[in-house]
Amino acid sequence: MVQVNDQGETFGAWLLAQRDRDGLVGQLVDGAKADRRFPRNGSPEDIRKHLSAMQAEGDLFEAVDEAETDWLSY
């Protein structure tokens, strides 16, 4: 089952639509846009698994946590 927010958006799709974000979330968005294998319709957990497989820095996991809170509030 695909997890969506109240607007019917998957986390991955919502994240890719975030423009002009500052800080770590902005870095996460920029990296996601450049990554062909980024799980575009993925859940926050899918994104964490992807980052783990890519051996991403710990700060990006914090960015996922922050972005997940924002995504759920929409």
PDB file of N, CA, C and O in Angstrom:
ATOM      1  N   MET A   1       0.836  -1.186   0.000  1.00  0.00           N
ATOM      2  CA  MET A   1       0.000   0.000   0.000  1.00  0.00           C
ATOM      3  C   MET A   1       0.878   1.246   0.000  1.00  0.00           C
ATOM      4  O   MET A   1       1.824   1.348   0.782  1.00  0.00           O
ATOM      5  N   VAL A   2       0.568   2.168  -0.861  1.00  0.00           N
ATOM      6  CA  VAL A   2       1.341   3.391  -0.993  1.00  0.00           C
ATOM      7  C   VAL A   2       0.897   4.384   0.074  1.00  0.00           C
ATOM      8  O   VAL A   2      -0.295   4.642   0.244  1.00  0.00           O
ATOM      9  N   GLN A   3       1.863   4.931   0.782  1.00  0.00           N
ATOM     10  CA  GLN A   3       1.582   5.905   1.830  1.00  0.00           C
ATOM     11  C   GLN A   3       1.533   7.304   1.221  1.00  0.00           C
ATOM     12  O   GLN A   3       2.458   7.707   0.516  1.00  0.00           O
ATOM     13  N   VAL A   4       0.454   8.044   1.492  1.00  0.00           N
ATOM     14  CA  VAL A   4       0.296   9.410   0.980  1.00  0.00           C
ATOM     15  C   VAL A   4      -0.092  10.342   2.124  1.00  0.00           C
ATOM     16  O   VAL A   4      -0.556   9.895   3.173  1.00  0.00           O
ATOM     17  N   ASN A   5       0.104  11.642   1.910  1.00  0.00           N
ATOM     18  CA  ASN A   5      -0.322  12.622   2.907  1.00  0.00           C
ATOM     19  C   ASN A   5      -1.785  12.997   2.653  1.00  0.00           C
ATOM     20  O   ASN A   5      -2.441  12.388   1.808  1.00  0.00           O
ATOM     21  N   ASP A   6      -2.291  13.980   3.367  1.00  0.00           N
ATOM     22  CA  ASP A   6      -3.696  14.377   3.224  1.00  0.00           C
ATOM     23  C   ASP A   6      -4.025  14.922   1.833  1.00  0.00           C
ATOM     24  O   ASP A   6      -5.190  14.971   1.438  1.00  0.00           O
ATOM     25  N   GLN A   7      -3.006  15.324   1.106  1.00  0.00           N
ATOM     26  CA  GLN A   7      -3.201  15.836  -0.253  1.00  0.00           C
ATOM     27  C   GLN A   7      -3.063  14.740  -1.315  1.00  0.00           C
ATOM     28  O   GLN A   7      -3.172  15.015  -2.510  1.00  0.00           O
ATOM     29  N   GLY A   8      -2.825  13.509  -0.882  1.00  0.00           N
ATOM     30  CA  GLY A   8      -2.686  12.390  -1.803  1.00  0.00           C
ATOM     31  C   GLY A   8      -1.324  12.284  -2.448  1.00  0.00           C
ATOM     32  O   GLY A   8      -1.174  11.617  -3.471  1.00  0.00           O
ATOM     33  N   GLU A   9      -0.319  12.937  -1.859  1.00  0.00           N
ATOM     34  CA  GLU A   9       1.031  12.937  -2.420  1.00  0.00           C
ATOM     35  C   GLU A   9       1.917  11.922  -1.706  1.00  0.00           C
ATOM     36  O   GLU A   9       1.915  11.839  -0.478  1.00  0.00           O
ATOM     37  N   THR A  10       2.667  11.159  -2.478  1.00  0.00           N
ATOM     38  CA  THR A  10       3.672  10.306  -1.861  1.00  0.00           C
ATOM     39  C   THR A  10       4.802  11.200  -1.355  1.00  0.00           C
ATOM     40  O   THR A  10       4.979  12.323  -1.826  1.00  0.00           O
ATOM     41  N   PHE A  11       5.549  10.695  -0.405  1.00  0.00           N
ATOM     42  CA  PHE A  11       6.638  11.480   0.159  1.00  0.00           C
ATOM     43  C   PHE A  11       7.671  11.832  -0.909  1.00  0.00           C
ATOM     44  O   PHE A  11       8.103  12.980  -1.009  1.00  0.00           O
ATOM     45  N   GLY A  12       8.061  10.846  -1.701  1.00  0.00           N
ATOM     46  CA  GLY A  12       9.076  11.098  -2.727  1.00  0.00           C
ATOM     47  C   GLY A  12       8.645  12.151  -3.727  1.00  0.00           C
ATOM     48  O   GLY A  12       9.430  13.032  -4.076  1.00  0.00           O
ATOM     49  N   ALA A  13       7.404  12.072  -4.195  1.00  0.00           N
ATOM     50  CA  ALA A  13       6.897  13.060  -5.159  1.00  0.00           C
ATOM     51  C   ALA A  13       6.799  14.438  -4.517  1.00  0.00           C
ATOM     52  O   ALA A  13       7.158  15.442  -5.133  1.00  0.00           O
ATOM     53  N   TRP A  14       6.315  14.484  -3.283  1.00  0.00           N
ATOM     54  CA  TRP A  14       6.217  15.753  -2.566  1.00  0.00           C
ATOM     55  C   TRP A  14       7.603  16.370  -2.399  1.00  0.00           C
ATOM     56  O   TRP A  14       7.785  17.570  -2.605  1.00  0.00           O
ATOM     57  N   LEU A  15       8.572  15.547  -2.027  1.00  0.00           N
ATOM     58  CA  LEU A  15       9.928  16.037  -1.799  1.00  0.00           C
ATOM     59  C   LEU A  15      10.514  16.631  -3.074  1.00  0.00           C
ATOM     60  O   LEU A  15      11.126  17.698  -3.042  1.00  0.00           O
ATOM     61  N   LEU A  16      10.328  15.948  -4.184  1.00  0.00           N
ATOM     62  CA  LEU A  16      10.862  16.446  -5.451  1.00  0.00           C
ATOM     63  C   LEU A  16      10.218  17.756  -5.881  1.00  0.00           C
ATOM     64  O   LEU A  16      10.823  18.527  -6.626  1.00  0.00           O
ATOM     65  N   ALA A  17       9.005  18.015  -5.423  1.00  0.00           N
ATOM     66  CA  ALA A  17       8.307  19.256  -5.780  1.00  0.00           C
ATOM     67  C   ALA A  17       8.729  20.437  -4.911  1.00  0.00           C
ATOM     68  O   ALA A  17       8.364  21.578  -5.196  1.00  0.00           O
ATOM     69  N   GLN A  18       9.490  20.176  -3.862  1.00  0.00           N
ATOM     70  CA  GLN A  18       9.932  21.260  -2.977  1.00  0.00           C
ATOM     71  C   GLN A  18      11.016  22.065  -3.680  1.00  0.00           C
ATOM     72  O   GLN A  18      12.068  21.536  -4.036  1.00  0.00           O
ATOM     73  N   ARG A  19      10.751  23.315  -3.867  1.00  0.00           N
ATOM     74  CA  ARG A  19      11.706  24.187  -4.551  1.00  0.00           C
ATOM     75  C   ARG A  19      12.187  25.255  -3.570  1.00  0.00           C
ATOM     76  O   ARG A  19      11.450  25.685  -2.682  1.00  0.00           O
ATOM     77  N   ASP A  20      13.408  25.659  -3.749  1.00  0.00           N
ATOM     78  CA  ASP A  20      13.967  26.750  -2.953  1.00  0.00           C
ATOM     79  C   ASP A  20      13.984  26.464  -1.455  1.00  0.00           C
ATOM     80  O   ASP A  20      13.835  27.383  -0.650  1.00  0.00           O
ATOM     81  N   ARG A  21      14.159  25.224  -1.081  1.00  0.00           N
ATOM     82  CA  ARG A  21      14.287  24.888   0.341  1.00  0.00           C
ATOM     83  C   ARG A  21      15.718  25.148   0.778  1.00  0.00           C
ATOM     84  O   ARG A  21      16.664  24.873   0.040  1.00  0.00           O
ATOM     85  N   ASP A  22      15.861  25.666   1.956  1.00  0.00           N
ATOM     86  CA  ASP A  22      17.180  25.932   2.517  1.00  0.00           C
ATOM     87  C   ASP A  22      17.642  24.755   3.370  1.00  0.00           C
ATOM     88  O   ASP A  22      16.882  23.824   3.634  1.00  0.00           O
ATOM     89  N   GLY A  23      18.867  24.814   3.782  1.00  0.00           N
ATOM     90  CA  GLY A  23      19.406  23.863   4.734  1.00  0.00           C
ATOM     91  C   GLY A  23      19.492  22.445   4.220  1.00  0.00           C
ATOM     92  O   GLY A  23      19.638  22.195   3.024  1.00  0.00           O
ATOM     93  N   LEU A  24      19.398  21.522   5.168  1.00  0.00           N
ATOM     94  CA  LEU A  24      19.570  20.110   4.847  1.00  0.00           C
ATOM     95  C   LEU A  24      18.465  19.583   3.936  1.00  0.00           C
ATOM     96  O   LEU A  24      18.724  18.759   3.059  1.00  0.00           O
ATOM     97  N   VAL A  25      17.239  20.051   4.137  1.00  0.00           N
ATOM     98  CA  VAL A  25      16.149  19.589   3.265  1.00  0.00           C
ATOM     99  C   VAL A  25      16.428  20.021   1.829  1.00  0.00           C
ATOM    100  O   VAL A  25      16.186  19.257   0.895  1.00  0.00           O
ATOM    101  N   GLY A  26      16.928  21.226   1.650  1.00  0.00           N
ATOM    102  CA  GLY A  26      17.290  21.692   0.317  1.00  0.00           C
ATOM    103  C   GLY A  26      18.364  20.822  -0.321  1.00  0.00           C
ATOM    104  O   GLY A  26      18.304  20.521  -1.513  1.00  0.00           O
ATOM    105  N   GLN A  27      19.353  20.417   0.487  1.00  0.00           N
ATOM    106  CA  GLN A  27      20.396  19.515  -0.018  1.00  0.00           C
ATOM    107  C   GLN A  27      19.800  18.165  -0.403  1.00  0.00           C
ATOM    108  O   GLN A  27      20.172  17.580  -1.420  1.00  0.00           O
ATOM    109  N   LEU A  28      18.879  17.682   0.412  1.00  0.00           N
ATOM    110  CA  LEU A  28      18.222  16.412   0.117  1.00  0.00           C
ATOM    111  C   LEU A  28      17.444  16.507  -1.194  1.00  0.00           C
ATOM    112  O   LEU A  28      17.516  15.604  -2.029  1.00  0.00           O
ATOM    113  N   VAL A  29      16.710  17.588  -1.373  1.00  0.00           N
ATOM    114  CA  VAL A  29      15.924  17.794  -2.596  1.00  0.00           C
ATOM    115  C   VAL A  29      16.850  17.857  -3.811  1.00  0.00           C
ATOM    116  O   VAL A  29      16.586  17.214  -4.826  1.00  0.00           O
ATOM    117  N   ASP A  30      17.915  18.617  -3.711  1.00  0.00           N
ATOM    118  CA  ASP A  30      18.862  18.728  -4.829  1.00  0.00           C
ATOM    119  C   ASP A  30      19.453  17.371  -5.194  1.00  0.00           C
ATOM    120  O   ASP A  30      19.554  17.023  -6.371  1.00  0.00           O
ATOM    121  N   GLY A  31      19.840  16.610  -4.175  1.00  0.00           N
ATOM    122  CA  GLY A  31      20.389  15.276  -4.420  1.00  0.00           C
ATOM    123  C   GLY A  31      19.369  14.340  -5.039  1.00  0.00           C
ATOM    124  O   GLY A  31      19.693  13.559  -5.935  1.00  0.00           O
ATOM    125  N   ALA A  32      18.141  14.419  -4.563  1.00  0.00           N
ATOM    126  CA  ALA A  32      17.072  13.558  -5.094  1.00  0.00           C
ATOM    127  C   ALA A  32      16.816  13.852  -6.567  1.00  0.00           C
ATOM    128  O   ALA A  32      16.624  12.935  -7.365  1.00  0.00           O
ATOM    129  N   LYS A  33      16.814  15.118  -6.919  1.00  0.00           N
ATOM    130  CA  LYS A  33      16.564  15.503  -8.316  1.00  0.00           C
ATOM    131  C   LYS A  33      17.663  15.006  -9.246  1.00  0.00           C
ATOM    132  O   LYS A  33      17.411  14.706 -10.413  1.00  0.00           O
ATOM    133  N   ALA A  34      18.882  14.921  -8.723  1.00  0.00           N
ATOM    134  CA  ALA A  34      20.016  14.483  -9.540  1.00  0.00           C
ATOM    135  C   ALA A  34      20.174  12.959  -9.575  1.00  0.00           C
ATOM    136  O   ALA A  34      20.965  12.438 -10.362  1.00  0.00           O
ATOM    137  N   ASP A  35      19.439  12.254  -8.740  1.00  0.00           N
ATOM    138  CA  ASP A  35      19.592  10.807  -8.577  1.00  0.00           C
ATOM    139  C   ASP A  35      18.537  10.061  -9.395  1.00  0.00           C
ATOM    140  O   ASP A  35      17.351  10.097  -9.069  1.00  0.00           O
ATOM    141  N   ARG A  36      18.969   9.396 -10.440  1.00  0.00           N
ATOM    142  CA  ARG A  36      18.027   8.657 -11.302  1.00  0.00           C
ATOM    143  C   ARG A  36      17.327   7.517 -10.580  1.00  0.00           C
ATOM    144  O   ARG A  36      16.225   7.118 -10.956  1.00  0.00           O
ATOM    145  N   ARG A  37      17.968   6.996  -9.543  1.00  0.00           N
ATOM    146  CA  ARG A  37      17.394   5.857  -8.818  1.00  0.00           C
ATOM    147  C   ARG A  37      16.604   6.276  -7.573  1.00  0.00           C
ATOM    148  O   ARG A  37      16.149   5.421  -6.813  1.00  0.00           O
ATOM    149  N   PHE A  38      16.440   7.570  -7.365  1.00  0.00           N
ATOM    150  CA  PHE A  38      15.682   8.048  -6.215  1.00  0.00           C
ATOM    151  C   PHE A  38      14.261   7.511  -6.287  1.00  0.00           C
ATOM    152  O   PHE A  38      13.624   7.605  -7.336  1.00  0.00           O
ATOM    153  N   PRO A  39      13.743   6.943  -5.180  1.00  0.00           N
ATOM    154  CA  PRO A  39      12.381   6.381  -5.193  1.00  0.00           C
ATOM    155  C   PRO A  39      11.316   7.480  -5.221  1.00  0.00           C
ATOM    156  O   PRO A  39      10.814   7.905  -4.181  1.00  0.00           O
ATOM    157  N   ARG A  40      10.987   7.924  -6.426  1.00  0.00           N
ATOM    158  CA  ARG A  40      10.105   9.073  -6.623  1.00  0.00           C
ATOM    159  C   ARG A  40       8.717   8.911  -6.004  1.00  0.00           C
ATOM    160  O   ARG A  40       8.099   9.905  -5.623  1.00  0.00           O
ATOM    161  N   ASN A  41       8.235   7.724  -5.901  1.00  0.00           N
ATOM    162  CA  ASN A  41       6.944   7.493  -5.266  1.00  0.00           C
ATOM    163  C   ASN A  41       7.099   6.773  -3.933  1.00  0.00           C
ATOM    164  O   ASN A  41       6.172   6.124  -3.447  1.00  0.00           O
ATOM    165  N   GLY A  42       8.279   6.901  -3.359  1.00  0.00           N
ATOM    166  CA  GLY A  42       8.586   6.175  -2.131  1.00  0.00           C
ATOM    167  C   GLY A  42       8.089   6.843  -0.868  1.00  0.00           C
ATOM    168  O   GLY A  42       7.771   8.032  -0.844  1.00  0.00           O
ATOM    169  N   SER A  43       8.035   6.046   0.170  1.00  0.00           N
ATOM    170  CA  SER A  43       7.671   6.506   1.507  1.00  0.00           C
ATOM    171  C   SER A  43       8.928   7.077   2.170  1.00  0.00           C
ATOM    172  O   SER A  43      10.029   6.927   1.641  1.00  0.00           O
ATOM    173  N   PRO A  44       8.765   7.730   3.326  1.00  0.00           N
ATOM    174  CA  PRO A  44       9.962   8.178   4.050  1.00  0.00           C
ATOM    175  C   PRO A  44      10.923   7.023   4.344  1.00  0.00           C
ATOM    176  O   PRO A  44      12.139   7.192   4.260  1.00  0.00           O
ATOM    177  N   GLU A  45      10.382   5.858   4.686  1.00  0.00           N
ATOM    178  CA  GLU A  45      11.251   4.709   4.960  1.00  0.00           C
ATOM    179  C   GLU A  45      11.977   4.253   3.688  1.00  0.00           C
ATOM    180  O   GLU A  45      13.144   3.865   3.752  1.00  0.00           O
ATOM    181  N   ASP A  46      11.303   4.295   2.542  1.00  0.00           N
ATOM    182  CA  ASP A  46      11.957   3.954   1.274  1.00  0.00           C
ATOM    183  C   ASP A  46      13.133   4.894   1.009  1.00  0.00           C
ATOM    184  O   ASP A  46      14.189   4.468   0.542  1.00  0.00           O
ATOM    185  N   ILE A  47      12.935   6.170   1.311  1.00  0.00           N
ATOM    186  CA  ILE A  47      13.986   7.167   1.093  1.00  0.00           C
ATOM    187  C   ILE A  47      15.158   6.884   2.038  1.00  0.00           C
ATOM    188  O   ILE A  47      16.318   6.956   1.631  1.00  0.00           O
ATOM    189  N   ARG A  48      14.856   6.565   3.293  1.00  0.00           N
ATOM    190  CA  ARG A  48      15.922   6.241   4.245  1.00  0.00           C
ATOM    191  C   ARG A  48      16.719   5.014   3.788  1.00  0.00           C
ATOM    192  O   ARG A  48      17.947   5.004   3.873  1.00  0.00           O
ATOM    193  N   LYS A  49      16.034   4.001   3.314  1.00  0.00           N
ATOM    194  CA  LYS A  49      16.713   2.797   2.817  1.00  0.00           C
ATOM    195  C   LYS A  49      17.603   3.134   1.622  1.00  0.00           C
ATOM    196  O   LYS A  49      18.725   2.640   1.511  1.00  0.00           O
ATOM    197  N   HIS A  50      17.093   3.975   0.737  1.00  0.00           N
ATOM    198  CA  HIS A  50      17.867   4.384  -0.433  1.00  0.00           C
ATOM    199  C   HIS A  50      19.124   5.141   0.001  1.00  0.00           C
ATOM    200  O   HIS A  50      20.219   4.877  -0.496  1.00  0.00           O
ATOM    201  N   LEU A  51      18.955   6.080   0.927  1.00  0.00           N
ATOM    202  CA  LEU A  51      20.105   6.842   1.415  1.00  0.00           C
ATOM    203  C   LEU A  51      21.121   5.930   2.094  1.00  0.00           C
ATOM    204  O   LEU A  51      22.328   6.115   1.943  1.00  0.00           O
ATOM    205  N   SER A  52      20.634   4.958   2.833  1.00  0.00           N
ATOM    206  CA  SER A  52      21.521   4.011   3.496  1.00  0.00           C
ATOM    207  C   SER A  52      22.322   3.213   2.467  1.00  0.00           C
ATOM    208  O   SER A  52      23.527   3.018   2.625  1.00  0.00           O
ATOM    209  N   ALA A  53      21.648   2.756   1.420  1.00  0.00           N
ATOM    210  CA  ALA A  53      22.324   2.003   0.358  1.00  0.00           C
ATOM    211  C   ALA A  53      23.354   2.868  -0.366  1.00  0.00           C
ATOM    212  O   ALA A  53      24.355   2.362  -0.872  1.00  0.00           O
ATOM    213  N   MET A  54      23.103   4.164  -0.410  1.00  0.00           N
ATOM    214  CA  MET A  54      24.027   5.098  -1.065  1.00  0.00           C
ATOM    215  C   MET A  54      25.132   5.558  -0.114  1.00  0.00           C
ATOM    216  O   MET A  54      26.007   6.333  -0.500  1.00  0.00           O
ATOM    217  N   GLN A  55      25.086   5.078   1.129  1.00  0.00           N
ATOM    218  CA  GLN A  55      26.038   5.451   2.174  1.00  0.00           C
ATOM    219  C   GLN A  55      26.065   6.968   2.375  1.00  0.00           C
ATOM    220  O   GLN A  55      27.127   7.583   2.464  1.00  0.00           O
ATOM    221  N   ALA A  56      24.875   7.547   2.444  1.00  0.00           N
ATOM    222  CA  ALA A  56      24.738   8.989   2.619  1.00  0.00           C
ATOM    223  C   ALA A  56      25.162   9.401   4.023  1.00  0.00           C
ATOM    224  O   ALA A  56      25.202   8.585   4.943  1.00  0.00           O
ATOM    225  N   GLU A  57      25.475  10.672   4.164  1.00  0.00           N
ATOM    226  CA  GLU A  57      25.860  11.230   5.457  1.00  0.00           C
ATOM    227  C   GLU A  57      24.660  11.268   6.394  1.00  0.00           C
ATOM    228  O   GLU A  57      23.515  11.357   5.953  1.00  0.00           O
ATOM    229  N   GLY A  58      24.934  11.201   7.672  1.00  0.00           N
ATOM    230  CA  GLY A  58      23.892  11.201   8.688  1.00  0.00           C
ATOM    231  C   GLY A  58      22.988  12.419   8.646  1.00  0.00           C
ATOM    232  O   GLY A  58      21.810  12.330   8.993  1.00  0.00           O
ATOM    233  N   ASP A  59      23.528  13.561   8.224  1.00  0.00           N
ATOM    234  CA  ASP A  59      22.727  14.782   8.153  1.00  0.00           C
ATOM    235  C   ASP A  59      21.543  14.632   7.205  1.00  0.00           C
ATOM    236  O   ASP A  59      20.490  15.228   7.429  1.00  0.00           O
ATOM    237  N   LEU A  60      21.706  13.852   6.164  1.00  0.00           N
ATOM    238  CA  LEU A  60      20.595  13.677   5.213  1.00  0.00           C
ATOM    239  C   LEU A  60      19.455  12.882   5.827  1.00  0.00           C
ATOM    240  O   LEU A  60      18.299  13.061   5.446  1.00  0.00           O
ATOM    241  N   PHE A  61      19.766  12.017   6.764  1.00  0.00           N
ATOM    242  CA  PHE A  61      18.709  11.284   7.456  1.00  0.00           C
ATOM    243  C   PHE A  61      17.910  12.241   8.349  1.00  0.00           C
ATOM    244  O   PHE A  61      16.694  12.102   8.490  1.00  0.00           O
ATOM    245  N   GLU A  62      18.603  13.204   8.946  1.00  0.00           N
ATOM    246  CA  GLU A  62      17.922  14.241   9.715  1.00  0.00           C
ATOM    247  C   GLU A  62      17.022  15.067   8.803  1.00  0.00           C
ATOM    248  O   GLU A  62      15.929  15.471   9.198  1.00  0.00           O
ATOM    249  N   ALA A  63      17.489  15.315   7.581  1.00  0.00           N
ATOM    250  CA  ALA A  63      16.690  16.066   6.612  1.00  0.00           C
ATOM    251  C   ALA A  63      15.420  15.304   6.249  1.00  0.00           C
ATOM    252  O   ALA A  63      14.362  15.908   6.075  1.00  0.00           O
ATOM    253  N   VAL A  64      15.520  13.979   6.135  1.00  0.00           N
ATOM    254  CA  VAL A  64      14.334  13.169   5.855  1.00  0.00           C
ATOM    255  C   VAL A  64      13.339  13.297   7.006  1.00  0.00           C
ATOM    256  O   VAL A  64      12.136  13.429   6.778  1.00  0.00           O
ATOM    257  N   ASP A  65      13.832  13.257   8.227  1.00  0.00           N
ATOM    258  CA  ASP A  65      12.957  13.400   9.396  1.00  0.00           C
ATOM    259  C   ASP A  65      12.232  14.743   9.369  1.00  0.00           C
ATOM    260  O   ASP A  65      11.023  14.809   9.590  1.00  0.00           O
ATOM    261  N   GLU A  66      12.975  15.805   9.098  1.00  0.00           N
ATOM    262  CA  GLU A  66      12.386  17.147   9.039  1.00  0.00           C
ATOM    263  C   GLU A  66      11.367  17.248   7.902  1.00  0.00           C
ATOM    264  O   GLU A  66      10.269  17.775   8.080  1.00  0.00           O
ATOM    265  N   ALA A  67      11.748  16.738   6.746  1.00  0.00           N
ATOM    266  CA  ALA A  67      10.850  16.792   5.589  1.00  0.00           C
ATOM    267  C   ALA A  67       9.591  15.943   5.815  1.00  0.00           C
ATOM    268  O   ALA A  67       8.500  16.319   5.388  1.00  0.00           O
ATOM    269  N   GLU A  68       9.750  14.807   6.484  1.00  0.00           N
ATOM    270  CA  GLU A  68       8.594  13.957   6.754  1.00  0.00           C
ATOM    271  C   GLU A  68       7.566  14.693   7.618  1.00  0.00           C
ATOM    272  O   GLU A  68       6.362  14.587   7.385  1.00  0.00           O
ATOM    273  N   THR A  69       8.041  15.427   8.602  1.00  0.00           N
ATOM    274  CA  THR A  69       7.133  16.213   9.446  1.00  0.00           C
ATOM    275  C   THR A  69       6.396  17.256   8.604  1.00  0.00           C
ATOM    276  O   THR A  69       5.190  17.444   8.764  1.00  0.00           O
ATOM    277  N   ASP A  70       7.112  17.925   7.716  1.00  0.00           N
ATOM    278  CA  ASP A  70       6.479  18.912   6.826  1.00  0.00           C
ATOM    279  C   ASP A  70       5.461  18.250   5.908  1.00  0.00           C
ATOM    280  O   ASP A  70       4.355  18.759   5.728  1.00  0.00           O
ATOM    281  N   TRP A  71       5.837  17.118   5.330  1.00  0.00           N
ATOM    282  CA  TRP A  71       4.969  16.397   4.392  1.00  0.00           C
ATOM    283  C   TRP A  71       3.666  15.982   5.063  1.00  0.00           C
ATOM    284  O   TRP A  71       2.592  16.107   4.475  1.00  0.00           O
ATOM    285  N   LEU A  72       3.761  15.492   6.281  1.00  0.00           N
ATOM    286  CA  LEU A  72       2.569  15.059   6.996  1.00  0.00           C
ATOM    287  C   LEU A  72       1.667  16.213   7.409  1.00  0.00           C
ATOM    288  O   LEU A  72       0.476  16.017   7.649  1.00  0.00           O
ATOM    289  N   SER A  73       2.227  17.413   7.494  1.00  0.00           N
ATOM    290  CA  SER A  73       1.429  18.571   7.894  1.00  0.00           C
ATOM    291  C   SER A  73       0.682  19.197   6.723  1.00  0.00           C
ATOM    292  O   SER A  73      -0.151  20.081   6.920  1.00  0.00           O
ATOM    293  N   TYR A  74       0.974  18.744   5.508  1.00  0.00           N
ATOM    294  CA  TYR A  74       0.283  19.296   4.322  1.00  0.00           C
ATOM    295  C   TYR A  74      -1.005  18.557   4.086  1.00  0.00           C
ATOM    296  O   TYR A  74      -1.731  18.867   3.141  1.00  0.00           O
TER     297      TYR A  74
END
